């Protein structure tokens, strides 16, 4: 794990998500695949919420307290209770918060020698700073893919025999 590799990828997520979601009709943005699944809009909100409350605060805890102070649990579904706002506004907030997160991360002056430092996750126990940073990157990429999958799911029944070669269309498909 190289810190610069992580930050390079993290910096791209707001642009990637915006490219997928801006100017789409509400029916696309708010469509999900049924109970227990999220819309593309909700996923974007989840990414924003993670930046506001999860990744950087955990990295700071590791740097300041090590394993002595456990991370706050992360509310993975907080965005589902938010009032809806235009997607452009949500994405602007995400871009702003992510930019600030990366500036604050840079200000910590992390070096490769910091990566093995440990903190205490409320579910997993001891985790390293490297693992938190890697999880942040993987989390972004996973949710960017999930946004694409929920958008593609709108065409699930329209692709005909091509569906055979598009496993993402069935990954979160509701039971038929």
C-alpha positions in Angstrom: 0.0 0.0 0.0 1.4 3.3 -1.1 -0.3 6.3 0.4 -0.1 8.3 -2.8 -1.7 5.4 -4.7 -4.6 5.5 -2.3 -5.1 9.2 -2.4 -4.9 9.3 -6.2 -7.8 6.8 -6.5 -9.8 8.4 -3.7 -9.6 11.8 -5.4 -11.2 10.3 -8.5 -14.3 8.9 -6.9 -16.4 12.1 -6.8 -15.8 12.7 -10.5 -16.6 9.0 -11.3 -19.8 9.0 -9.3 -20.8 12.4 -10.8 -20.2 11.1 -14.3 -22.6 8.2 -13.6 -25.3 10.2 -11.9 -25.6 13.8 -13.1 -28.5 14.6 -15.3 -30.2 11.2 -14.9 -33.9 11.1 -14.4 -35.1 10.7 -10.9 -36.6 7.3 -11.7 -33.1 6.1 -12.5 -31.4 7.7 -9.5 -33.9 6.4 -6.9 -34.6 3.0 -8.4 -33.4 0.1 -6.3 -33.7 -3.7 -6.6 -36.1 -4.2 -3.7 -35.9 -4.5 0.1 -32.4 -4.4 1.5 -30.9 -2.8 -1.7 -29.9 0.8 -2.3 -30.5 3.2 -5.1 -27.6 4.9 -6.9 -28.6 8.1 -5.1 -28.4 6.3 -1.7 -25.0 4.8 -2.5 -23.7 8.3 -3.3 -25.1 9.5 0.1 -23.4 6.5 1.7 -20.0 7.5 0.2 -20.5 11.1 1.5 -21.5 9.9 5.0 -18.4 7.7 5.1 -16.2 10.6 4.4 -17.9 12.7 7.0 -17.9 10.2 9.8 -15.8 7.1 9.2 -12.5 6.9 7.3 -10.5 10.0 8.3 -11.8 10.0 11.9 -10.6 6.4 12.2 -7.2 7.3 10.8 -6.9 10.2 13.2 -7.8 7.8 16.1 -5.0 5.5 15.1 -2.5 8.3 15.0 -3.6 9.9 18.2 -4.6 6.9 20.4 -3.5 3.7 18.8 -5.6 0.8 20.1 -6.5 2.6 23.4 -9.6 4.2 22.0 -11.9 2.1 19.8 -13.5 3.5 16.6 -17.1 4.8 16.7 -19.4 2.3 15.0 -20.3 3.4 11.5 -24.0 3.8 10.6 -24.0 2.3 7.2 -27.6 3.3 6.5 -27.7 6.9 7.9 -28.2 8.3 4.4 -31.5 6.5 4.1 -33.1 8.8 6.6 -31.8 12.1 5.0 -34.2 14.4 3.2 -33.7 14.2 -0.5 -31.9 17.0 -2.2 -31.1 17.4 -5.9 -28.4 14.9 -6.9 -26.2 17.7 -8.1 -26.2 19.2 -4.6 -25.5 15.8 -3.0 -22.6 15.3 -5.4 -21.2 18.8 -4.8 -21.2 18.1 -1.0 -19.5 14.8 -1.6 -16.8 16.5 -3.8 -16.3 19.2 -1.2 -16.1 16.7 1.8 -13.8 14.4 -0.1 -11.5 17.2 -1.1 -11.3 18.3 2.6 -10.8 14.7 3.7 -7.8 14.4 1.4 -6.4 17.7 2.4 -6.7 16.7 6.1 -5.2 13.3 5.4 -2.2 15.0 3.6 -1.9 17.3 6.6 -1.3 14.3 8.9 2.0 13.8 7.1 1.6 10.0 7.0 4.7 8.1 6.0 5.1 4.4 5.2 6.3 3.9 8.8 2.8 4.9 10.0 1.0 2.2 7.9 1.5 -0.6 10.5 0.1 1.5 13.3 -3.0 -0.1 14.8 -6.4 0.9 16.0 -9.4 -0.9 17.4 -12.4 -1.6 15.2 -15.7 -2.2 17.1 -16.4 -5.4 15.1 -13.0 -6.6 13.8 -10.7 -5.8 16.7 -7.2 -4.7 15.9 -6.7 -3.2 12.4 -3.8 -1.3 10.9 -3.8 2.1 9.4 -2.8 0.4 6.1 -5.9 -1.8 6.3 -8.2 1.2 7.0 -6.7 3.2 4.0 -7.0 0.1 1.7 -10.5 -0.5 2.9 -11.4 3.2 2.1 -10.1 2.7 -1.5 -11.8 -0.7 -1.9 -15.0 0.7 -0.4 -15.1 3.5 -3.0 -14.5 1.1 -5.9 -17.0 -1.4 -4.6 -19.7 1.3 -4.4 -18.8 2.8 -7.8 -19.4 -0.7 -9.2 -22.6 -1.0 -7.2 -23.9 2.2 -8.7 -23.2 0.9 -12.2 -24.9 -2.4 -11.3 -28.1 -0.7 -10.0 -28.3 1.5 -13.0 -27.7 -1.5 -15.3 -30.4 -3.4 -13.4 -33.0 -1.1 -15.0 -32.3 -3.0 -18.2 -32.3 -6.4 -16.6 -35.4 -7.7 -18.5 -34.7 -5.8 -21.7 -31.3 -7.3 -22.7 -32.8 -10.6 -23.7 -30.2 -13.4 -24.2 -27.3 -11.0 -23.6 -28.1 -11.3 -19.9 -26.2 -14.6 -19.9 -23.0 -12.6 -20.2 -23.9 -9.9 -17.7 -23.7 -11.4 -14.2 -24.0 -8.0 -12.6 -27.6 -7.8 -13.7 -28.4 -10.7 -11.4 -26.2 -9.9 -8.5 -28.8 -7.8 -6.7 -31.8 -8.9 -8.6 -35.1 -9.3 -6.7 -36.4 -12.9 -6.6 -38.7 -13.6 -9.5 
